[in-house]
Amino acid sequence: MVTCILYNYFIMPDAFIPQRPVVAAYPKMPEAFIEVDAMSKYLKEKGIVAPFGSLYDEALRKRVRRGEFDMLIVAGGDGSVLRAGNLCAPSNVPILGVNLGKLGFLIQVEREDWREYFDKLLNGEAWIENRMMLHAEHIRSGEVLGAWDALNEVVVGRGQNLRPIRLSASVDGRHLTSYVADGLIASTATGSTAYALAAGGPILPPELRNILLVPIAPHLSVDRAVVLAEGSTVSMEVNGENAVFSIDGQASIALMPDDHLDVRAAEVTAQFVRFGDPGYFYRNITAHMNENSLGLPR
């Protein structure tokens, strides 16, 4: 039976208290190792054994995949959280991010506040938020060349050539529209605050399980974002040369004419440790956008 409490007019999920956490640092931030060492020691003082290491250390990653931990604390930026999401989702390991980067759209806890939030965590004041991921398959002549899961987005874009590309989108096997554009983004609700937002797309509530399609710099094409029904599969097909695709901002992969990417909801779900009421999302996004607008001409 699921029990809930009413908190500021929101229905709060069950409290989450970890027993076997692990702390990981983004290795390209030297200060991250100082922080994760301090985090591990702080948790030990509270009676919780929490080993620490690099997010990219394969020995640590294998232990996460085996389900040895019930939470991963990652010190870094949004990119670190994306990498942690792909690592942890298959093993149902929740993620708590501590922001050492610049934006932190995905992260609720700032560097100077983690001790306060760790205390809240151990006092049962945290809850688990589930976010949909995407599953993408690269298909050529009916053969699946590769498959990936993404927390933010799958992007088909132009390569080094500056000319726009031609591509078409189909939903559940039915043609939707064709584009002449710099690219097309298939995004989760989580990704709606990333590249899709920069391309002019809407911000979606994080709990939605819809796919958002956003064209990039369309030329004489549909220039509006489309929100697909929950459970839909979108196929993005390249109708020419000079196209690549990228999963969550990783290294791009070349596409041949008539290649297509089939994108649908993944079977795995990313889990995040959150604090306060679910309205944190809007407060967080508003704060970041207001901060970035400071100093701009009026």
Phi, psi and omega in degrees: 000134180268128177252143181224158173235154179270126183226110178051044177073007174252148174273115184271137176289177178299149177292151179238123176232113182286152176243337185226064182280161171227147183243129184232143180251144170287118192292343181274002175245099182305325180293341180295325180290327175296317181292316183291329174297315179295322179296315179299317179294321180296317179294324178298322177298333180270004178090014181246120177278120183225098176296160181221159179180195180278142177298335182261005178287121188293328178296316178295318181297322178296321179294322176297314181298328180283355179080026181286342183239153178250007173193143174243123174263123182241128178258116182173218178239195181300323178299322178295321179293322176299314179296321178294324179299315179293328178287315192272332186304314181298337181257006179057041179261117178293154183241136171241114180267142172241121191279117171247001182266204186263315186263291180076039176300327183270355191243135181261338187254123177271161186307317185281354187247002191295329179297318178299317182286327175298321177297317177298318179302311183286344176270005178081025182261012180251159177217167185257128176253129180261133179233133180295145171245165177256149171244124183240139177234130177269119188238133176225120180054040177083356181256133177278114182273339180186158180218142184216156169250144183226140176270324181264292189198163169243126185239128167256126184215174177286153178274223184287334178291139184279353180287146176294162179251162177251128178210161179232155180236133175238145180238121181053041176084000181246135181299131177262300180192169176244153183231144160244109191199173173287342179167183180218133180252129168252114192237152167278175172298323176300315180288351180294344176259011181249235183302322181300323178293318179296331180274004176098012180279167179279162174268124180257144174302139190296338184277352181293147179246041178258160173256133180255126176255124181228119176285150179253117179047060181291145180243114181050040180226175174303123185249017181248149175287152179234129175261117183275153179297149178303134179092357181286155171243130179249139176243123179253116185246135180273129181249043181170194183259180174068040179236149176223169171223158181219143179251116179051040175076010179281177182307137184284155179236135184289146176244141175265159175306136180077359169296153173216155176249122175263125186234130178213175176296135179285158177285338179264157181232136175279136181243133180236142176276124182235162181230150179077195182278162181298348176291356178307325186301313183289324177295320181294312183293321179295318180298316180294318182290323176294321180296318181289339181275349181295135178089353178284149178297143182259000000 
